[in-house]
Amino acid sequence: MGDADSDAGGTDRTARGGGHRAWIGSFTSGGGRGVTTAAVDPSTGALTALSTAGAVADPSYLAHDRRTGVLYAVSEAENGAVGAFRTTADGLTPLGEAVRVGGAGPTHLSVAGRRLLTANYTSGSVSSLPLAGDGTIGGPAEVLAHHGSGPDAGRQEGPHAHQVLPDPTGRWVLSVDLGTDSVRVCALDPVTGALRVRAETALRAGTGPRHLAFHPSGEVVYVLHELDPQLTVCRWNARSGALVPVAEVPVASKGGPGAPKAYPSAVVVSPDGRFVWAAVRGADTLATLALAGGAEKPQLTGSVPCGGSWPRDLAADPSGRRLYAANERSGDVTWFDVDQLTGQPRRAGSLAVPAASCVVFG
């Protein structure tokens, strides 16, 4: 574990005095050490690494259930699995054995009531697993297979579910598929955990949707594309489960000859609903989009370096005053103070975390 940069002062005080906690996923196959527990200085946002847990291989994405205090991690492997950890002040304790998800290469997971959902990229499916009252994962998994393909033969030869999460009401589950250029809206059976497709929303062919985020109003969804640096704005009707695209907005330049290709990875909406941020790999930038004209009209207002290389994930702290970029190839998590008037991030410090892939807060 690395130490924070010298410009991230106060880390010794944070380690002694407590404060909030963050958990950082990583690729153990790329040199990562598993899941890192870090203290978060409440006044500066600086991270201090406390411990690591290596019980799960390639824990590339994490989810924290505030109701039970349990942290969940995917194992992004051919035989995909999920692990659960009881969180403590200084680290993590495995909560039972890892459970197979019935799919390959899970890249995302989320908690929906008493179910744990995973998006299985390699097999192009979504899994649903039961959760006990103490947060323990049960099985077997209910698996919903996606079907279809896209025009990019190298990346869209079949379905590749990349993200799955419930809508703010908890009535629906949305799964984003890079391979089929679509978002599926599903109903989740609260008893069996089975997912039933209500509708599939087609997005522009060849764009490779990767992740989405809801506006705090619950009426607008922002879908970020990996194969084309665009953000699709959609209207969301929680009563009917209808997702309707209304606009596209660029998050980075497509670049000219010799310029690095842009591969957007993660999208975040500020808690106050005034800004949208997107991480862009290749260009290695964080884009800011302002919503001054309304939630359906984001405008790109600037971008800044991500503080490292290949920002695989981007997260806002609970206050929305800071952003944290997990830079996979440079092996660090860099944090930024957010200008409360413009939404522009300003680099404030970084923590060395080999093969960093995800950041979540407790």
N, C-alpha and C positions, 0 to 999 in steps of 0.2 A: 504494500500500500504506500502510495506516495503522500507527501505532505502538501498542504496548500501552498500556493505561491506566496511570496513575501508581501504582495499587495492585498492579501486577504487576512488582515490583522484580526486579532482577538480569538484565534482558534484554540489557544491553550485554555483561555477562560471558558470557552464553550465546552471543551471536553470535561472540565472540572464541574461546571455549573449546570450541565444538562441542556435544556432547551428542547427544540423539536428534533425529530429524527427523519432521515431520508434513507432510502434503500436503493442501491445501484446494481442493476443486472450487468452481466458481461458474458462474453463467449469464452468458455474454458478451453475450447478447441483452438482459440486464437491467442492464448496466453493469459486470459482472465482468471481470476481467483474465485469466481462464483458470485455470490451476493454480498456486497459490501454494506455494512451498517455505518451510517455517518451521522454525527451530531450537526445540527444546523444552528448557527448563531442567530438568535432572534433579532438582533439589531443590525447585523451586517449581511446575513445570509451565507456567511462562509461555512464551508463544509470541513469537518474533521473526521477522518476515517477512524472507526473504533474497532471493527472486527470484520472477518469474512466467514462465510459459510459455503462450503463446497459440496454439499450433499446432493445437489442437482447438477447434472452436466448441461452446459450451455443454457443457463437461465437468462435468456435474452429479453424476456418481458416479464413484468411483475404487476401484481394488483394487490392493494391493501384493503381489507374489509374492516371498516371502522367499527362496525357493530361487535365483532368478535376479537378484533386486534390481531387477526391472522393475516400473514403475508403469503401470497401464492406466487409460484414461479413456473413458467413453462420450461420444459426441457426440449429445446429445438433440435430434435434428433429424428432419425428415420423412424424409430419406434417412439413416437412422441409421447410425452408424459407430463404430468403436473405434480409439483410438490407443495406442501404446506409447511409453514414455520410459525411457531409461537414467538412473538416479538418480546424482547426484554430491553432493559435500559441500555445495554451495551452490545446486544447481538441477537442471534436467532437460534431457536431450538427446533429441530425437525419435528413435525407433528405427524407421525405415522410414515409409512413408506410412500414413495412416489407411485402414482396411479396412471396407467396407460390411458390415452385419450381415444384410441381407435383410429388415429390418423397420423400422418407423417409431417414432420417439420412445423409444429405449432409456433406461430410468431406473435400471438396476442391472446390475452385472456381477460375476462371481466367477471364480476359477480352480479348475478341477477336473482335476487331473492335468495332462495335456498339452493340455487344451482350455480355451478362454475362453468363458464363457457370458454371454449378455445377456438381460435381460427387456425386451421391446419393448412399451411401454405402449400406444401409439397403435394399432398393428396387432394387438395381442393375441397375441403369439407369443414363443417363446424360441429363441435362436440359439446354435449351437455352432461355434466356429472353432478350427482347429488352431494349436498353438504350437510353434515350433521350439525346439531346445535352448538357444538364446541369448535366448529370450523373444519373438522376432519373431512377429507375427501372420500367419497364412496364410489361405487361402480356397480355394474359396467356402465360405460358411456353410451348415451344415445347419440347417434351420428347422423347428420344430414349432409348428404353428398351434393355438391354443386355440379352443374353441367354447363358445357359451352366452351368457347375459345375466342380468340381475338386475332387481329391481322398481323401482330408481331410474332412471327414464327418462332423466334428465339425465346420469348418470354411469355407468350400467350397461346401455347400449343394446347392448353387445357385450363381448367379452373385453378385459381390460386387464391384461396381465401386468405386475406391478410389481416383483417381486424373484425372483431365481433363485440358488440356492446348493446346494453339495453337503452331505450330512449328514456328521457327524464321521468316519464310517468310510470315506467316499469311495465307497460302493457305490451310493448313490442321489442323485438330484438333485430338490430340491423347488422348485416354482414357485408363487408366490402371485399369485392373480388377483383384482383388485378388482372387475372387471366380472361375474364369474361366481360370486362368493362361495364360492370353493373353493381348495384347494391340491392341485396335481397332484404325484404321486410318480412319478419316471421312472427308468429304467435308462439309463445312458450307455454306448454301445458304445465300448470303448476304441480300436478300430481305425478305424471310420468316423466316430465322433463323433455318430452319430444318437441322438436321445432317443426312448425308447419308453415310453409311459404305462403304468405298472403299476397305478395306482389314482388316483381323484380323490375327495378328501374334501370333502364338502359342509359348509359352515359356515352360520350363521344368515343367512337371506335379508335383503339390504339393508344388511348391516354393512360391506361393502367391505374385505375383508382386504388389507393393504398390505405388511407386513413380518413376518418371524418370526425367532426366535432360539432356539438350543438351550441347554438347561441343561447345565452341564459334565458331568453324569452321562451324557449322551447318550440319556437315556430320556424326557425331557420337552421339549416344544416350546411356545413362547409365540407366538401369532399376534396381532398388533396390527391393529385395524380402523380405517380412516380415516373411514367414514361413520357410525359409532356408536362413542363413546369407550369401547370395551371391549377386554379382552385375553382371548382364548380359550386355555385350557390344554389341551394334547393329550398323550396318551401316544404315544411313538414306539418302534416295534419295528424295530431295524436289521436283524434277521435276515430278516424278511418284508417290510419296507417298508410297514408298516401305521401310519397316523396316525389316532388316535381322539380326538375331542374329549371332554373330561370336565367342564369347568367354564368359566364366564365371570366375569370380574372387571372392575369399572369402573376406568378410569384418570383420569377427570375427570367433573365434573358435566355433565349435558346442558343445564343452565341454564334460566332462565325467560324470559319475554318481555323482549326488549331485551338479553339477555346474549349475548356472542359465542358462536357455535357452535364446538364443539371438533372439530378435525381431527387426530387423532393421526398421527404420521409415522414414528417410529423406536423400536425396542425394543432394550435392551441388558441382558445378564445379567452380573453380577459374576463375575470369574474364580473366586472361591471358592464360587460357587453360593448365596450368602446373600441376594442382592437382585436385583430386576428394576427397571429404570428405563425410562420412556417419555416421549418428547417429544410435547407436545400444542400444535399451532398453533391460532390463534384465542384460546384461553385463554392461550397463550404461557407454558406452565408445563412443569416437569419433575416427573413423578410418581415416587414411590418405593414399591415394593411389597416387603414383607419375606417371606422364605420360611422363617420360624422353624418353621412348622407342617409343613414338607415342601415339596418342589419342586412338587407338584400343588396346593398351597394358598397361593398368594400373597395377601397382604393389603395393601391400600392404606394406607400409614401417614403420608402427607403429600405435599405438592407445594410447589414454590418457583417464583418467576418465572424464566424462561429467560435473563434478562439482556438481552433484545432483543425482536425481533418476528419471528414465523413461524419457529420452530425446525424446519427441514426435516430435519436429521440430528442424531443424538446418538451420540457415540462415547466409549468408555472407553479410557484409556491402558493399556498392557500390564500394568501393576501392578493396575489396578482401583481405584486410590486417587484418581483424578480423572476427571471427565466433561467433555466438550467439546461445546457446542451450536453448530451452524452456523445462525445466525439470518439467514435470507434477506432479509427486507424491511428490517431495520435495518442489514444489511451488516456483520456482525461474527461473530467466533467468541468465545464466552464460556466460560471454564473454571471449574470448581468443585472444591473439595476435598471428599472424601466422608468423612463421619463413620464411622469403622470399626466403631462399635457399633450405630448406628441406620441407617446407609446414607443419611442425609439429605445432599444436596449443599449446600455453602456457596460462594457466588460469591467468586472469587479474582482475576479479571481478565478483560480482553478485548482482542482485536486487531481492528482495522477491516479487513474484507475485503468489498468490495462484492459483493452478490448471492451470499453464501456458501451452499453447498448440501451440502457433504460434508466430513468429516475422516477421514483414515486415518493410521496411524503406521507407521514403519519401524524 
